[in-house]
Structures are given as structure tokens and as C-alpha cells.
Amino acid sequence: MNIVKPRLDVGSMLIERYKIVGEIGQGGMQQVFLANDLSLKRDVAIKVPINSSAEKRFERSARLSANIVHPNIAKTLDYANSNGLEFLVEELIPGSDLQQRLDNHFIHLDPHLTAHIVHHLAKAVAAMNQRGIIHRDLKPSNIMVSSDMGLQGVKVTDFGVATMADAEIIDAVKGGLESIGQSKTVVGALAFMAPELIKRGDGTNRIKCDVWSIGAILYFLLFGEYPFGNELAAIQNILNGKYPDRSAQVNGSKLQFRSLIKSLWEITRSCLKMSVDDRPSALDVVKLFSSVTYSGAPRALGRVKYISQNYGSFGFILPDEGADDVFFHFDSFFGERPTNGIRVTYSSFPGSPQSRAFPVVPCKI
């Protein structure tokens, strides 16, 4: 849904090269458009500041993004000015953002898919931090994922407007709770915002604020809930570092998943340390994930065709593509007890007499 009238019209041209095809979306600081690059015959994403206030900070922020080349970060392709309007050209990433996928396709994520996403997120943050760039606004809507159910492609976006977002955060925090509540950027990021971004104060060390966000995102993906809440009431929880302890839930998880969930829980807790000095660096988080064993196998879609009633805890999946049913055991099902007819996503591995699925996760499509 449009919040602010689009600053570019469909069919308009930028510097006689980029033809606007339509609006993709908008956030607190920018609008995003689909455009065709007539010179190189490809589709691209065009980003423009959402208003004149954001425009003042856009140029420096946009140029920062050109300094990073990493497979888990959206590529900046161009930056220019057209009739006084600054705009950034970014690679068009097939798929959608993680928040949209969570809302529309998944009931919840299993720990293997969670580990895959956050491992690549940590790699992106480490690359940024090594260049001295802090995102400050990491959240699922700023993580682009590919359209497959295994979310094989993971790319962080919108760090090019990090300086703009940071400036708005500073202004909002200085103004107190009322000002914070009026800032779309701050409220949208609050669930994943580090305490040092809220406290502000001179000399505040913010170099690991993205690591805190990694921990908050990991918690959210693991348990399906925000660790501190997502409204203004979350501020006090964040400042106190108070979040629900999930140790009992972790220790009581299914044996097939327990070891991985325990590892992810430990990484989560280390990232959410109140003291900046006690937190790992983003590169340390990457190293922690490198010692974690998880499956990144492709995922398929299907529905549960048959559930055994009398001869053990197993069933069969009818795949959307392919003729042969796929066997699964209830221990490999992540969630409540499976039922006939539910839609699932799963990875398939060779077996006899039939292929075997692990993990099996209920989904919405």
C-alpha cells in the first residue's frame, strides 16, 4: 500500500537510460521502483529518497553502498541525478523480502532454514563492518530472499540508506517517547534495535549494534516471537536486556532438531549481550555458524497424502512435482503432529523403497 505519492511516474525516463515500469514499494526513507535499463537491456531497482528531508542525506548514504561487493549484499549499479532528483540503481533481486515470505508462505521456519538465513546474514554484516559500515536497520523486511522454498538466495539490502536511517533515529531518540512513536523508521526497526541505538549519548560504541540485530532476528525466526516486543513498550525491555528464556523449550524440542536448536540458542544469547564488549563481532558470529551443522538442501512443495494410523509414526507426501510419494517419519516433522491434506515443504533424500523427507515443515501455499 502506498503511503506517500510516488515521486516517479510509470513510463518516465531517468537520464535517458532508465525507464520506470512501476513501483515496488516504499519504506520510511525511500521509494523503490522497477525500471528497465535501456543501455544494458536489463531490469533494475531504482531507489529515491521519499521526501526532500531524506534527500539531504541520500547522496552520501548511496555512495557508501557502492563500496561493498559481496554475494549476500545487493549490488549498487549506479548513482545519478535527474532533474534535481537523486536516485540509486541497484540490482533487481528475484523474490521478495523475508518478512513477506514469513507472512504469506511459512507458518514457521525450521532450525535448518533459520540457520541458513542467519549464517548468510552474518556474512553480509561482517563484510559491511569490515568496511566500517553499520546497517543500523536490520530486520526481515530488509533481507531479500529468493522465491524457492529453500530460500537459497539471501541478500541484505537498504544499507545504502543506513546513514539516513541513523540520522532519523538520532533525531527521534533526542525527542523522547513521543518523537520515537512518530518515527516510522524507528518504530519499524524497534523489535531488532540494539540498546546503544536507543541510549545514544556521547561516545556510544555502536560497532556491534548489527550483531544485536542478528541475535534478535535469530530469536524471532527460531521461536516466532519478537524477543522484546515490537511496540514502544519494548524500549524498556531492550534497555534492560530482558527477553523470555527459551531454554526449557529448546531442551524439550524433538531429538532430530535439538542439537541444532541448542547451537542456535547459544548464538542468539551471545549476540544479545547487553555489554557491547561481551558480544561477538559479526565475523565471530560467522565463525560460530561455520561450526554448526545444518542442511541447506533444496526444498520441494507437496501435501501429506497418508498418515499411518496403526503401524508406526510415519506418513507419505504427494509432491507437487514428480510422480513418486516421499516417505517421512513424524520425528522429521517440525511442528505439531501432521495431519492428512496439509501443505508442507521438505527436502528429499534417496531412500529405499522410496525417497525420504527431512525436515518436513507445514506451510501456507
NUMIVEX-531841 format. One record per residue: z, y, x of N, C-alpha, C in turn; residue in three letters. Coordinates in pm, whole numbers, padded with zeros to 5 digits, always signed. Layout:
BEGIN
ZYXZYXZYXALA/...
// end
This chain:
BEGIN
+00000-00119+00084+00000+00000+00000+00000+00124+00088MET/-00090+00216+00060-00096+00340+00136+00026+00427+00107ASN/+00083+00483+00210+00196+00573+00196+00148+00716+00212ILE/+00061+00735+00309+00005+00866+00339-00146+00856+00326VAL/-00208+00962+00274-00354+00962+00259-00420+00933+00394LYS/-00516+00839+00399-00583+00806+00525-00646+00928+00589PRO/-00630+00940+00719-00684+01055+00792-00832+01035+00826ARG/-00883+00915+00806-01024+00887+00831-01087+00826+00706LEU/-01209+00863+00677-01279+00812+00560-01370+00697+00599ASP/-01385+00603+00506-01478+00492+00527-01619+00547+00549VAL/-01686+00500+00652-01820+00546+00684-01825+00660+00784GLY/-01710+00722+00812-01710+00832+00908-01727+00780+01050SER/-01773+00869+01140-01801+00833+01278-01707+00906+01372MET/-01666+00840+01478-01586+00900+01583-01668+00898+01711LEU/-01685+01014+01772-01763+01036+01894-01897+00961+01893ILE/-01957+00953+01776-02088+00893+01759-02094+00749+01809GLU/-01980+00683+01806-01975+00543+01855-01901+00450+01761ARG/-01789+00496+01704-01705+00409+01622-01721+00444+01475TYR/-01769+00348+01396-01789+00370+01253-01674+00305+01176LYS/-01605+00387+01096-01489+00340+01022-01534+00251+00905ILE/-01479+00128+00903-01513+00032+00799-01409+00032+00686VAL/-01284+00051+00721-01177+00052+00620-01041+00065+00685GLY/-00939+00087+00603-00803+00098+00655-00737-00039+00658GLU/-00672-00069+00770-00600-00195+00783-00456-00179+00736ILE/-00394-00067+00773-00256-00044+00733-00200+00078+00801GLY/-00072+00104+00778-00006+00218+00842+00142+00193+00855GLN/+00200+00256+00958+00342+00245+00982+00405+00382+00984GLY/+00524+00391+01045+00595+00518+01046+00530+00622+01135GLY/+00450+00578+01233+00396+00672+01331+00243+00678+01333MET/+00175+00580+01273+00030+00574+01289-00039+00507+01172GLN/-00169+00532+01161-00256+00462+01068-00353+00378+01149GLN/-00389+00262+01094-00477+00169+01165-00600+00141+01079VAL/-00717+00150+01142-00844+00132+01072-00927+00024+01141PHE/-01005-00046+01059-01108-00135+01111-01233-00051+01136LEU/-01291-00067+01255-01410+00010+01289-01509-00080+01362ALA/-01635-00039+01361-01738-00109+01436-01777-00026+01557ASN/-01769-00087+01674-01812-00022+01797-01963-00042+01808ASP/-02037+00065+01779-02182+00055+01774-02243+00033+01912LEU/-02175+00074+02017-02228+00057+02152-02221-00088+02198SER/-02109-00152+02173-02090-00290+02220-02101-00393+02108LEU/-02135-00346+01985-02159-00436+01872-02039-00529+01848LYS/-01923-00470+01829-01803-00549+01801-01710-00470+01712ARG/-01624-00542+01641-01522-00478+01559-01400-00447+01645ASP/-01338-00334+01617-01219-00290+01690-01118-00232+01592VAL/-00997-00211+01642-00894-00142+01564-00882+00002+01615ALA/-00886+00098+01523-00869+00239+01557-00731+00283+01508ILE/-00653+00343+01598-00520+00390+01561-00514+00542+01579LYS/-00463+00609+01476-00449+00754+01481-00306+00790+01441VAL/-00251+00898+01495-00117+00941+01455-00116+00975+01306PRO/-00006+00944+01240-00004+00955+01095+00002+01100+01047ILE/+00049+01192+01135+00055+01333+01096+00056+01418+01223ASN/+00057+01548+01205+00049+01638+01319+00172+01629+01408SER/+00289+01597+01350+00411+01583+01429+00399+01467+01527SER/+00350+01353+01476+00331+01236+01563+00220+01260+01664ALA/+00123+01342+01627+00008+01369+01713+00049+01432+01846GLU/+00157+01509+01844+00203+01577+01965+00241+01477+02074LYS/+00286+01358+02034+00333+01259+02130+00231+01148+02153ARG/+00121+01152+02080+00030+01038+02076-00044+01017+02208PHE/-00089+01125+02269-00173+01111+02389-00099+01039+02501GLU/+00021+01086+02534+00096+01023+02643+00128+00878+02609ARG/+00166+00854+02485+00201+00719+02444+00080+00627+02451SER/-00035+00678+02405-00155+00596+02406-00198+00560+02547ALA/-00184+00653+02638-00226+00627+02777-00136+00524+02843ARG/-00010+00516+02802+00080+00415+02857+00026+00275+02833LEU/-00027+00253+02714-00070+00119+02677-00187+00069+02760SER/-00265+00161+02817-00380+00122+02898-00337+00062+03032ALA/-00210+00079+03069-00162+00030+03198-00123-00117+03197ASN/-00127-00179+03080-00083-00317+03068-00200-00407+03031ILE/-00222-00512+03109-00319-00616+03075-00245-00749+03080VAL/-00229-00810+02963-00153-00935+02955-00202-01012+02832HIS/-00211-01145+02841-00264-01223+02727-00180-01213+02601PRO/-00053-01172+02613+00032-01161+02495+00053-01016+02451ASN/-00033-00927+02499-00027-00787+02459-00166-00743+02415ILE/-00175-00674+02302-00303-00626+02251-00366-00531+02354ALA/-00496-00549+02380-00565-00469+02481-00603-00332+02429LYS/-00578-00231+02509-00626-00096+02481-00766-00083+02540THR/-00863-00043+02457-01003-00037+02499-01052+00104+02526LEU/-00996+00202+02458-01048+00339+02473-00946+00436+02415ASP/-00957+00561+02459-00876+00669+02403-00961+00794+02406TYR/-00968+00865+02294-01057+00981+02289-01009+01080+02183ALA/-01085+01189+02174-01057+01295+02076-01186+01322+01999ASN/-01175+01323+01866-01290+01351+01782-01256+01464+01687SER/-01318+01579+01711-01294+01697+01627-01145+01730+01616ASN/-01076+01719+01730-00934+01755+01734-00839+01642+01699GLY/-00892+01526+01659-00807+01413+01622-00802+01312+01736LEU/-00683+01290+01791-00667+01190+01895-00673+01052+01832GLU/-00737+00956+01901-00738+00820+01849-00740+00719+01963PHE/-00682+00604+01934-00673+00494+02028-00757+00379+01976LEU/-00833+00315+02066-00914+00199+02029-00849+00076+02091VAL/-00820-00022+02007-00751-00143+02051-00831-00264+02008GLU/-00815-00373+02081-00884-00495+02040-00841-00533+01898GLU/-00936-00585+01822-00906-00631+01687-00858-00776+01698LEU/-00737-00799+01657-00677-00932+01671-00696-01010+01542ILE/-00771-01119+01544-00787-01201+01424-00652-01255+01378PRO/-00626-01250+01251-00498-01296+01199-00423-01182+01134GLY/-00293-01190+01135-00210-01087+01073-00077-01081+01146SER/+00008-00989+01105+00136-00979+01176+00231-01089+01130ASP/+00329-01116+01213+00422-01227+01189+00498-01210+01058LEU/+00537-01087+01025+00612-01065+00901+00530-01104+00779GLN/+00401-01071+00780+00313-01109+00669+00303-01261+00657GLN/+00293-01328+00771+00284-01474+00767+00413-01536+00714ARG/+00526-01481+00755+00654-01531+00705+00665-01511+00554LEU/+00620-01397+00507+00630-01365+00364+00535-01450+00279ASP/+00417-01479+00332+00312-01537+00249+00282-01685+00273ASN/+00313-01734+00393+00270-01870+00426+00383-01967+00457HIS/+00494-01918+00508+00601-02007+00551+00726-01990+00465PHE/+00792-02101+00435+00923-02096+00371+01027-02067+00479ILE/+01013-02132+00592+01092-02104+00711+01017-02164+00829HIS/+01053-02124+00949+00992-02179+01069+01081-02289+01126LEU/+01019-02388+01185+01095-02491+01256+01124-02441+01397ASP/+01219-02502+01468+01255-02452+01601+01143-02461+01704PRO/+01050-02555+01688+00939-02565+01783+00847-02444+01772HIS/+00812-02407+01649+00726-02291+01629+00800-02163+01667LEU/+00929-02158+01639+01011-02043+01679+01011-02027+01831THR/+01031-02136+01902+01034-02130+02048+00899-02084+02103ALA/+00791-02134+02046+00657-02094+02089+00636-01944+02075HIS/+00673-01890+01960+00653-01747+01935+00738-01661+02029ILE/+00865-01692+02037+00957-01606+02112+00935-01620+02263VAL/+00894-01737+02309+00860-01753+02451+00748-01657+02490HIS/+00642-01651+02407+00531-01562+02436+00571-01415+02417HIS/+00660-01389+02323+00712-01254+02306+00786-01210+02432LEU/+00868-01298+02486+00943-01266+02608+00849-01239+02725ALA/+00739-01315+02734+00641-01291+02840+00581-01151+02828LYS/+00550-01111+02706+00494-00977+02685+00594-00869+02724ALA/+00718-00886+02683+00821-00786+02714+00845-00779+02865VAL/+00846-00894+02931+00865-00895+03076+00753-00818+03146ALA/+00629-00835+03099+00516-00763+03159+00531-00613+03138ALA/+00576-00572+03020+00596-00430+02992+00709-00372+03078MET/+00821-00442+03078+00938-00392+03151+00912-00380+03301ASN/+00832-00472+03355+00799-00465+03497+00716-00342+03529GLN/+00649-00288+03429+00573-00164+03445+00656-00041+03408ARG/+00782-00065+03374+00869+00046+03337+00851+00092+03194GLY/+00784+00011+03112+00759+00047+02972+00854-00031+02882ILE/+00920+00039+02792+01010-00022+02695+00949-00005+02556ILE/+00945-00112+02479+00882-00105+02348+00968-00025+02251HIS/+01095-00063+02236+01194+00005+02151+01178-00024+02002ARG/+01069-00086+01963+01045-00108+01819+00994-00249+01794ASP/+01051-00346+01866+01008-00484+01847+01061-00537+01715LEU/+00973-00597+01637+01007-00657+01508+00890-00745+01467LYS/+00907-00834+01372+00798-00925+01334+00669-00856+01292PRO/+00677-00737+01234+00555-00667+01192+00477-00610+01310SER/+00537-00608+01430+00468-00562+01550+00427-00678+01641ASN/+00433-00799+01586+00388-00918+01658+00270-00976+01582ILE/+00152-00971+01640+00033-01025+01577+00020-01173+01612MET/-00014-01254+01511-00031-01398+01534-00164-01442+01475VAL/-00219-01548+01533-00347-01599+01487-00333-01665+01350SER/-00446-01689+01285-00446-01734+01146-00416-01883+01128SER/-00417-01962+01236-00386-02105+01226-00237-02124+01198ASP/-00203-02239+01143-00064-02265+01106+00026-02288+01227MET/-00033-02314+01343+00047-02328+01465+00070-02197+01536GLY/+00011-02088+01482+00027-01954+01539+00005-01957+01691LEU/-00106-02018+01730-00133-02038+01872-00143-01905+01948GLN/-00204-01804+01885-00216-01674+01949-00102-01581+01911GLY/-00035-01525+02009+00077-01432+01987+00056-01309+02075VAL/+00049-01192+02011+00030-01068+02087+00119-00958+02031LYS/+00186-00889+02121+00266-00772+02084+00174-00652+02072VAL/+00196-00573+01971+00115-00453+01951+00206-00333+01929THR/+00144-00217+01924+00212-00090+01894+00309-00042+02001ASP/+00308-00104+02122+00391-00046+02227+00329+00082+02280PHE/+00204+00106+02247+00139+00231+02286+00199+00351+02216GLY/+00271+00329+02106+00337+00440+02037+00489+00433+02060VAL/+00528+00361+02164+00672+00347+02192+00739+00481+02215ALA/+00672+00568+02289+00732+00699+02316+00747+00780+02189THR/+00650+00771+02099+00661+00841+01971+00779+00788+01891MET/+00789+00655+01885+00899+00595+01809+01033+00632+01871ALA/+01039+00629+02004+01163+00663+02073+01206+00807+02041ASP/+01110+00898+02041+01143+01038+02011+01196+01052+01870ALA/+01138+00978+01776+01187+00986+01638+01326+00925+01626GLU/+01352+00817+01699+01484+00756+01698+01589+00854+01750ILE/+01557+00921+01861+01648+01019+01918+01682+01128+01815ILE/+01578+01183+01751+01599+01289+01653+01683+01240+01535ASP/+01655+01119+01490+01727+01067+01373+01873+01040+01406ALA/+01899+00980+01522+02037+00948+01559+02120+01075+01577VAL/+02060+01177+01634+02130+01305+01651+02170+01365+01517LYS/+02091+01336+01415+02117+01394+01284+02217+01317+01201GLY/+02264+01202+01250+02365+01125+01177+02305+01030+01075GLY/+02393+00971+00993+02352+00867+00899+02244+00914+00802LEU/+02258+01036+00751+02161+01086+00654+02023+01094+00718GLU/+02017+01144+00840+01891+01156+00910+01833+01018+00942SER/+01918+00925+00981+01874+00788+01009+01813+00727+00884ILE/+01879+00747+00770+01832+00690+00645+01698+00746+00600GLY/+01664+00865+00645+01537+00927+00606+01423+00893+00699GLN/+01453+00828+00811+01350+00795+00909+01296+00656+00881SER/+01171+00649+00839+01107+00520+00812+01102+00433+00938LYS/+01075+00497+01051+01066+00424+01177+01200+00359+01211THR/+01309+00435+01199+01440+00383+01235+01486+00275+01139VAL/+01475+00299+01009+01520+00201+00909+01439+00072+00923VAL/+01310+00084+00949+01226-00034+00963+01261-00118+01084GLY/+01313-00052+01188+01346-00123+01313+01492-00161+01322ALA/+01574-00114+01228+01719-00123+01241+01769-00266+01260LEU/+01712-00362+01189+01759-00501+01196+01750-00558+01336ALA/+01662-00500+01420+01639-00554+01553+01670-00452+01664PHE/+01740-00346+01628+01762-00235+01721+01890-00255+01802MET/+01880-00235+01933+01994-00253+02022+02097-00142+02002ALA/+02225-00172+02028+02330-00070+02008+02310+00054+02094PRO/+02253+00037+02215+02236+00154+02302+02132+00250+02249GLU/+02042+00204+02161+01947+00296+02099+02013+00379+01990LEU/+02117+00323+01931+02189+00395+01825+02293+00489+01885ILE/+02361+00443+01989+02466+00525+02050+02410+00650+02117LYS/+02295+00631+02184+02229+00742+02257+02320+00800+02365ARG/+02358+00904+02380+02446+00952+02488+02374+00963+02620GLY/+02415+01057+02698+02352+01080+02827+02376+00960+02920ASP/+02272+00925+02994+02284+00817+03090+02283+00678+03030GLY/+02251+00667+02902+02248+00536+02838+02139+00450+02902THR/+02176+00330+02945+02081+00237+03006+02009+00160+02895ASN/+01880+00188+02879+01804+00125+02770+01705+00021+02820ARG/+01709-00014+02946+01608-00101+03004+01607-00240+02940ILE/+01720-00283+02882+01725-00416+02822+01733-00412+02669LYS/+01698-00299+02610+01704-00292+02463+01603-00388+02400CYS/+01490-00413+02466+01393-00508+02412+01445-00651+02418ASP/+01531-00679+02515+01591-00813+02523+01683-00837+02404VAL/+01758-00735+02367+01840-00744+02245+01750-00775+02125TRP/+01638-00707+02115+01546-00729+02003+01491-00871+02004SER/+01465-00925+02123+01420-01065+02132+01526-01156+02072ILE/+01653-01130+02105+01762-01211+02050+01773-01199+01899GLY/+01758-01077+01847+01768-01055+01703+01651-01122+01630ALA/+01533-01116+01688+01416-01182+01628+01434-01333+01633ILE/+01483-01384+01744+01507-01528+01757+01607-01576+01653LEU/+01714-01501+01634+01814-01534+01531+01747-01535+01393TYR/+01667-01434+01364+01601-01421+01235+01507-01539+01209PHE/+01432-01580+01310+01338-01690+01292+01409-01825+01283LEU/+01519-01839+01355+01593-01965+01354+01664-01989+01221LEU/+01726-01884+01167+01815-01902+01053+01767-01834+00925PHE/+01658-01757+00933+01603-01696+00814+01682-01578+00762GLY/+01775-01525+00842+01856-01411+00802+01866-01313+00918GLU/+01878-01183+00884+01898-01083+00988+02040-01098+01044TYR/+02055-01094+01175+02189-01114+01232+02290-01006+01192PRO/+02243-00883+01174+02335-00773+01145+02310-00709+01009PHE/+02214-00760+00932+02171-00695+00809+02052-00605+00840GLY/+01993-00549+00736+01875-00464+00758+01882-00330+00687ASN/+02000-00295+00641+02020-00165+00578+02111-00081+00668GLU/+02143+00040+00622+02226+00130+00703+02362+00069+00735LEU/+02410-00019+00647+02538-00084+00672+02535-00170+00797ALA/+02413-00205+00843+02401-00288+00964+02443-00212+01089ALA/+02443-00080+01082+02471+00000+01202+02607-00036+01262ILE/+02710-00043+01180+02842-00073+01233+02847-00213+01292GLN/+02779-00309+01226+02774-00445+01281+02707-00448+01417ASN/+02599-00371+01431+02528-00365+01558+02616-00302+01666ILE/+02682-00192+01631+02766-00123+01729+02886-00208+01771LEU/+02929-00299+01682+03041-00388+01714+02993-00521+01771ASN/+02862-00543+01766+02808-00670+01812+02851-00788+01727GLY/+02874-00763+01598+02925-00867+01509+02812-00930+01428LYS/+02793-01059+01448+02694-01134+01370+02751-01271+01339TYR/+02707-01335+01231+02762-01466+01192+02741-01571+01301PRO/+02846-01643+01332+02839-01751+01430+02777-01874+01362ASP/+02667-01921+01416+02594-02033+01357+02620-02164+01431ARG/+02723-02170+01514+02746-02288+01596+02763-02415+01512SER/+02836-02405+01402+02856-02523+01318+02724-02571+01258ALA/+02641-02476+01215+02510-02511+01160+02422-02574+01267GLN/+02427-02519+01386+02349-02572+01498+02392-02715+01530VAL/+02523-02736+01542+02575-02869+01578+02553-02971+01467ASN/+02534-02923+01345+02513-03014+01233+02367-03035+01197GLY/+02276-02981+01276+02133-02995+01246+02086-03137+01273SER/+01969-03171+01222+01913-03305+01239+01897-03337+01387LYS/+01924-03464+01420+01922-03506+01559+01788-03479+01627LEU/+01678-03492+01553+01545-03470+01609+01527-03326+01659GLN/+01600-03234+01599+01583-03092+01631+01702-03031+01705PHE/+01812-03104+01711+01940-03044+01753+01937-02990+01895ARG/+01883-03065+01987+01883-03022+02128+01807-02890+02144SER/+01692-02880+02080+01612-02757+02091+01684-02641+02024LEU/+01741-02664+01906+01812-02557+01836+01930-02508+01920ILE/+02001-02599+01984+02113-02559+02070+02065-02470+02184LYS/+01952-02506+02245+01899-02426+02354+01860-02286+02306SER/+01796-02280+02189+01755-02150+02135+01875-02067+02094LEU/+01978-02132+02045+02101-02061+02006+02168-01998+02129TRP/+02168-02069+02240+02226-02016+02362+02147-01896+02413GLU/+02015-01904+02406+01933-01789+02446+01959-01670+02354ILE/+01970-01697+02225+01999-01591+02128+02128-01519+02163THR/+02232-01594+02189+02363-01536+02219+02361-01455+02349ARG/+02286-01504+02447+02280-01430+02574+02206-01298+02558SER/+02104-01297+02473+02028-01173+02450+02106-01070+02371CYS/+02199-01116+02287+02275-01027+02200+02410-00988+02260LEU/+02423-00992+02392+02544-00944+02457+02553-00793+02442LYS/+02672-00745+02407+02690-00601+02389+02668-00523+02518MET/+02720-00576+02627+02704-00508+02755+02563-00530+02808SER/+02496-00422+02840+02360-00432+02896+02362-00514+03024VAL/+02465-00497+03105+02473-00568+03232+02488-00719+03213ASP/+02545-00760+03100+02567-00903+03075+02443-00972+03018ASP/+02347-00894+02970+02226-00953+02915+02130-00997+03025ARG/+02050-01101+03001+01945-01134+03097+01834-01029+03090PRO/+01753-01022+03194+01633-00940+03187+01528-01017+03107SER/+01421-00949+03068+01314-01018+02996+01255-01129+03080ALA/+01244-01106+03211+01193-01210+03299+01288-01329+03304LEU/+01418-01302+03300+01517-01411+03294+01500-01492+03166ASP/+01472-01424+03056+01452-01494+02929+01330-01585+02937VAL/+01224-01536+03000+01105-01620+03020+01142-01746+03098VAL/+01223-01730+03201+01265-01845+03282+01349-01942+03200LYS/+01435-01889+03113+01515-01975+03026+01425-02058+02935LEU/+01322-01995+02879+01230-02067+02792+01148-02170+02870PHE/+01122-02143+02995+01044-02236+03076+01116-02368+03097SER/+01248-02368+03079+01325-02491+03093+01354-02557+02958SER/+01301-02498+02851+01320-02553+02717+01196-02636+02679VAL/+01219-02754+02626+01109-02841+02585+01081-02822+02436THR/+00961-02779+02406+00920-02765+02266+00773-02800+02253TYR/+00732-02833+02132+00593-02872+02106+00511-02751+02065SER/+00398-02731+02134+00305-02626+02095+00177-02685+02040GLY/+00186-02809+01990+00067-02878+01939+00011-02806+01816ALA/-00121-02813+01795-00181-02750+01676-00121-02806+01547PRO/-00125-02726+01442-00071-02766+01312-00184-02785+01211ARG/-00162-02879+01119-00255-02902+01009-00184-02874+00878ALA/-00261-02868+00771-00207-02848+00637-00231-02973+00552LEU/-00139-02998+00461-00155-03110+00369-00049-03106+00262GLY/-00037-03214+00189+00070-03225+00088+00131-03363+00096ARG/+00258-03373+00062+00324-03502+00061+00268-03585-00055VAL/+00209-03697-00020+00141-03783-00119+00232-03891-00174LYS/+00320-03940-00089+00403-04055-00127+00537-04048-00057TYR/+00644-04074-00132+00778-04083-00078+00833-04221-00108ILE/+00879-04290-00005+00935-04423-00026+01064-04414-00107SER/+01077-04497-00207+01196-04497-00291+01294-04609-00254GLN/+01241-04718-00199+01325-04836-00181+01325-04895-00042ASN/+01234-04852+00044+01214-04924+00171+01231-04833+00294TYR/+01319-04738+00286+01343-04653+00401+01310-04508+00375GLY/+01345-04425+00470+01328-04281+00456+01198-04237+00522SER/+01088-04256+00452+00958-04218+00508+00863-04180+00395PHE/+00751-04125+00434+00651-04086+00336+00516-04072+00404GLY/+00417-04027+00325+00283-04008+00377+00229-03871+00334PHE/+00152-03811+00421+00091-03681+00396-00058-03699+00376ILE/-00111-03638+00270-00255-03634+00250-00305-03505+00313LEU/-00380-03514+00424-00424-03392+00492-00532-03318+00415PRO/-00537-03186+00430-00644-03108+00369-00779-03143+00430ASP/-00778-03176+00557-00899-03214+00628-00879-03350+00692GLU/-00967-03443+00663-00953-03578+00715-00921-03676+00603GLY/-00963-03799+00621-00953-03898+00513-00826-03981+00519ALA/-00768-03995+00637-00656-04087+00654-00522-04020+00633ASP/-00436-04086+00557-00300-04036+00539-00224-04036+00671ASP/-00123-03950+00680-00042-03938+00801+00102-03976+00767VAL/+00160-04066+00846+00296-04113+00824+00398-04012+00876PHE/+00511-04000+00808+00622-03921+00863+00755-03981+00821PHE/+00855-03964+00906+00991-04005+00876+01070-03883+00831HIS/+01168-03904+00745+01247-03792+00695+01317-03717+00809PHE/+01349-03788+00916+01415-03722+01030+01326-03618+01095ASP/+01195-03630+01073+01100-03535+01131+01069-03420+01037SER/+01130-03422+00919+01108-03317+00820+01212-03208+00840PHE/+01167-03084+00864+01260-02974+00887+01284-02902+00755PHE/+01400-02928+00697+01434-02869+00568+01508-02971+00483GLY/+01520-02940+00354+01584-03032+00263+01498-03157+00246GLU/+01547-03253+00172+01475-03380+00151+01337-03352+00092ARG/+01232-03409+00149+01096-03385+00097+01077-03449-00040PRO/+00985-03393-00117+00952-03446-00249+00801-03459-00262THR/+00758-03544-00351+00615-03564-00373+00547-03435-00416ASN/+00430-03410-00358+00348-03298-00402+00368-03169-00329GLY/+00476-03158-00248+00499-03029-00181+00396-03007-00070ILE/+00365-02881-00046+00274-02845+00061+00350-02843+00194ARG/+00287-02894+00300+00351-02899+00431+00251-02862+00540VAL/+00305-02818+00651+00228-02803+00774+00292-02893+00877THR/+00212-02949+00967+00264-03051+01057+00171-03067+01178TYR/+00224-03125+01283+00144-03170+01397+00128-03320+01386SER/+00010-03369+01422-00020-03511+01410-00041-03573+01547SER/+00017-03693+01567+00007-03763+01694-00039-03906+01670PHE/-00111-03966+01764-00162-04103+01745-00049-04201+01717PRO/-00076-04296+01627+00020-04399+01594-00051-04518+01534GLY/+00020-04625+01512-00038-04746+01454+00055-04799+01346SER/+00002-04828+01228-00140-04827+01191-00194-04689+01152PRO/-00107-04589+01144-00152-04455+01106-00093-04350+01198GLN/-00158-04235+01204-00105-04123+01283+00031-04082+01230SER/+00112-04022+01315+00248-03983+01278+00264-03833+01291ARG/+00340-03775+01198+00358-03631+01193+00495-03590+01245ALA/+00495-03486+01330+00619-03425+01378+00585-03288+01437PHE/+00659-03185+01401+00752-03178+01287+00675-03160+01158PRO/+00741-03184+01047+00684-03160+00915+00765-03048+00849VAL/+00698-02943+00805+00767-02824+00757+00706-02780+00624VAL/+00787-02757+00521+00731-02709+00393+00671-02569+00409PRO/+00566-02542+00334+00501-02410+00344+00455-02365+00206CYS/+00402-02245+00198+00367-02183+00070+00219-02192+00036LYS/+00134-02239+00125-00009-02235+00097-00068-02376+00092ILE/
// end
